[in-house]
Structure formats: C-alpha cells, structure tokens
Amino acid sequence: MTYCRKCGAQLKDNDVFCFKCGETVDIEANNLSEANMLTLPQTKEESISVAEKLMDEYASVEKLLKEINENEMILSRPVIIDGRRYTGFRFFWPFLIYGYLALMAVYIVGVIICVLNEDPGGMVLVMFIGLAAAGGLMIWGGSLAGRKRDRLNKELSDEEYEKRKRVKELVERTNELKIKYNNKVNEFSGYHQYVPYQFRSKQHMERVVFLLETNKAENFSDAIRLLDN
C-alpha cells in the first residue's frame, strides 16, 4: 500500500502520477532497490536490536494504518446537509388567531358596555380599539417570530458549518497520516526482502526476539525462517 507524498491519496503499484493531485510518484522511494537493501545482522545481539527496532516501527505503522482505516470509514458515511431553513410564518401564524380572538373579545365587551350605557355611537370606538389591539398583537408576534426564525436558522447554519469543518479536518488529518505512513514504510523498506509481508507486525517481531533470546535461533534470518515453519 503506497500513498502520494503530497496529498496522501492511495496509489497503485504501477502509478507514475497521483490521480488526485498530479504529483509525480517517486518510484525509487516507493519500491525496494539494491541501493536501499540493508545487510542483515549476523550476531545474536545485533539481531535482537534490529528485531526490537522493527517491533517499534511495525507497532507505529499498525497504529497509523488503524487510524487511517477508521477515518476513511467515517468519511465513507454520507454527511447529511439538507439546507433546510425555518420561515417566519411557522412561528407567526398563532398570532393571527390571537389577534382575531383579541378583536372579538374587545368587540364583545364593547358591545356589552355600549348596550348597558345606551351609547350606540361608542361602537366606532370599540371597533377602533379592537383593530388596534389585534394589529398591535400581530406586530409584536411578527417581531417575536422573526427573531426566533433568525436564531434557529443561525443554529442550523452553524451546525452545517461545523459538519463541513469536521469533514475537512478529518480529510486533512487522514492525508497527513497516509503521508506519514508511507514515509515510515519506506524508512524500513530495506528489510522488506528479508521479512515476508505476513510477518511485518509487532507480534511477529516479539516472537523473533523470543526465539533469539531463548537460543532457538542463531540470528535474524534464522528466526524469520522459524516463523515461516
């Protein structure tokens, strides 16, 4: 598994250019060559030292790969941003009812007062007061509805921004991890011809150290051979 050194995109073995950013693939760095092959230690002490070094390296690589896979799994899930927004009428319509009820209440009370006082001319004043009460109530309700609409829409907008920001940060973090992973793998690529792919793990290097320390293996290559049996 190889990643672009510039953007972190996963590359195929025969890629010459990164399909994502167009960066030229450093084939010499990504593939094992005669120049970077390391000489295996022959003494037991040197073999143990190399195995312990590889053990730490493989543990670090496994940790990076685990985080990369976890991040890519999260990124594969769809991010739901529906762009919905609230309208002011959603919160204003109850005030239409309140205004109507206020108008009717003032009208009924006014009628009763005018009848009791035998003042038919007072109905004009009653209607004016009723309309003013209903209008004032709806103006107040419109102001409240507008503020609530703006507050909730801002919360939705902030939530969408945070979602996009988290995705962007996760993509950037994943690309950084891929580049770091690629560099770490290449750093110890000189041992790849001596350590089969299935043994490039912390657990197998611990086993190599155990074989050397218990005198079941004479050197590093001997320990790897025993792992393969």
C-alpha positions in Angstrom: 0.0 0.0 0.0 1.5 3.3 -1.2 0.3 6.8 -0.7 1.1 10.1 -2.5 3.7 12.1 -0.6 1.9 15.4 -1.4 -1.8 14.8 -0.9 -1.9 11.3 0.7 -4.1 9.6 -1.9 -3.7 5.9 -2.2 -1.6 4.8 -5.2 -1.5 1.7 -7.3 1.8 -0.2 -7.7 2.2 0.9 -11.3 1.1 4.6 -10.9 3.5 7.2 -12.3 1.4 10.2 -11.4 -1.0 10.7 -8.5 -4.5 10.6 -9.9 -5.7 13.2 -7.4 -3.1 16.0 -7.4 -0.9 15.0 -10.4 2.3 14.7 -8.3 5.0 12.5 -9.8 5.3 9.3 -8.0 8.8 8.7 -6.5 9.2 5.2 -7.7 12.7 4.8 -6.2 11.4 5.8 -2.8 8.3 3.6 -3.0 10.0 0.5 -4.3 12.8 -1.6 -2.9 16.1 -1.2 -4.8 19.6 -2.6 -4.5 20.7 0.7 -3.1 18.4 0.7 0.0 18.7 -3.0 0.9 20.2 -3.4 4.3 22.6 -6.1 5.4 21.1 -8.4 8.0 23.0 -8.6 11.3 24.8 -11.9 11.9 25.3 -11.8 15.7 22.5 -12.6 18.1 22.8 -9.2 19.9 22.6 -7.3 16.6 19.7 -9.4 15.5 17.8 -8.7 18.7 18.5 -5.0 18.3 17.1 -5.0 14.8 14.1 -7.0 15.8 13.3 -4.6 18.6 13.7 -1.7 16.3 11.3 -3.3 13.7 8.9 -4.2 16.5 8.6 -0.5 17.5 8.4 0.5 13.8 5.7 -2.0 12.9 3.7 -1.0 16.0 3.8 2.6 14.9 2.8 1.6 11.3 -0.1 -0.5 12.6 -1.3 2.4 14.7 -1.2 4.7 11.8 -3.0 2.3 9.5 -5.7 1.7 12.1 -6.4 5.4 12.4 -6.4 5.8 8.6 -8.9 3.0 8.2 -11.1 4.4 11.0 -11.1 7.8 9.4 -11.8 6.5 6.0 -14.8 4.5 7.4 -16.1 7.7 8.9 -15.6 9.6 5.7 -17.4 6.9 3.7 -20.6 7.7 5.6 -22.8 10.4 4.0 -22.8 13.8 5.7 -26.4 14.9 5.7 -26.7 18.7 5.0 -30.2 19.3 3.7 -30.0 23.1 3.8 -33.4 23.4 5.4 -34.4 26.8 6.9 -37.3 28.0 9.0 -39.8 30.5 7.7 -41.2 33.3 9.9 -44.8 32.3 9.2 -44.2 29.0 11.0 -43.9 30.9 14.3 -46.2 33.8 13.3 -49.5 32.1 12.5 -50.6 31.5 16.1 -50.6 35.3 16.5 -53.2 35.6 13.7 -55.5 33.6 15.9 -54.6 35.6 19.0 -55.3 38.8 17.1 -58.7 37.6 15.9 -59.5 36.5 19.5 -58.4 39.8 20.9 -60.5 41.7 18.3 -63.6 39.6 19.1 -63.0 40.0 22.9 -62.8 43.7 22.6 -65.8 43.8 20.3 -68.0 41.7 22.6 -67.0 43.6 25.7 -67.5 46.9 23.9 -71.0 45.9 22.6 -72.0 44.9 26.2 -70.7 48.3 27.5 -72.4 50.3 24.8 -75.7 48.4 25.3 -75.6 48.9 29.0 -74.8 52.6 28.6 -77.2 53.0 25.7 -74.5 54.5 23.6 -74.6 53.1 20.0 -72.1 55.7 18.8 -69.5 54.1 21.0 -69.3 51.1 18.7 -67.0 53.0 16.4 -64.5 53.5 19.2 -64.9 49.8 20.2 -64.0 48.7 16.7 -61.0 51.1 16.6 -59.7 49.7 19.9 -60.3 46.1 18.7 -58.4 46.6 15.5 -55.6 48.4 17.3 -55.3 45.6 19.8 -55.3 42.9 17.1 -52.8 44.9 15.0 -50.5 45.5 17.9 -50.6 41.9 18.9 -49.7 40.7 15.4 -46.9 43.3 15.1 -45.5 42.1 18.3 -45.9 38.4 17.2 -44.3 39.1 13.9 -41.2 40.6 15.7 -41.0 37.6 18.0 -41.4 35.1 15.1 -38.7 36.9 13.1 -36.2 36.8 15.9 -37.0 33.1 16.6 -36.7 32.3 12.9 -33.3 34.1 12.6 -32.0 32.4 15.8 -32.9 28.9 14.7 -31.7 29.4 11.1 -28.3 30.6 12.5 -28.1 27.5 14.6 -28.8 25.3 11.5 -26.2 27.3 9.5 -23.6 26.9 12.3 -24.3 23.2 12.6 -23.8 22.8 8.8 -20.6 24.8 9.0 -19.3 22.6 11.8 -20.1 19.4 9.9 -18.2 20.7 6.8 -15.3 21.8 9.0 -15.1 18.4 10.8 -15.1 16.6 7.4 -12.4 18.9 6.0 -10.2 18.5 9.1 -10.7 14.7 9.0 -9.7 14.6 5.3 -6.6 16.7 6.0 -5.7 14.6 9.1 -6.1 11.4 7.1 -3.9 12.7 4.2 -1.2 13.6 6.8 -1.4 10.1 8.3 -1.1 8.5 4.9 2.0 10.5 4.1 3.4 9.7 7.5 2.6 6.0 7.0 4.2 6.0 3.5 7.4 7.6 4.9 7.6 5.1 7.8 7.2 2.1 5.5 9.8 3.4 3.1 12.1 4.1 6.0 12.5 0.4 6.8 11.9 -0.8 3.2 15.5 -2.2 3.2 14.3 -5.1 5.4 11.3 -5.9 3.2 13.2 -8.6 1.2 14.1 -10.3 4.5 10.8 -10.0 6.3 7.8 -11.5 4.4 4.7 -9.3 4.3 2.8 -11.6 6.7 5.5 -11.2 9.4 5.7 -7.4 9.3 3.9 -6.9 12.6 4.8 -6.1 16.2 3.7 -9.5 17.3 5.9 -11.4 14.9 8.9 -9.3 15.8 8.2 -10.0 19.5 8.3 -13.7 18.5 11.7 -13.1 16.7 13.1 -11.6 19.9 11.9 -14.5 21.9 13.5 -17.0 19.6 16.8 -15.2 19.7 16.8 -14.7 23.5 15.9 -18.4 24.1 18.7 -19.5 21.7 16.2 -21.2 19.4 17.5 -19.0 16.6 21.1 -18.0 15.9 20.4 -14.8 14.0 17.7 -12.7 12.5 17.2 -14.6 9.2 17.2 -17.9 11.2 14.4 -16.5 13.4 12.4 -15.5 10.4 12.8 -18.9 8.9 11.5 -20.5 12.1 8.4 -18.2 11.9 7.8 -19.5 8.4 7.7 -23.1 9.6 
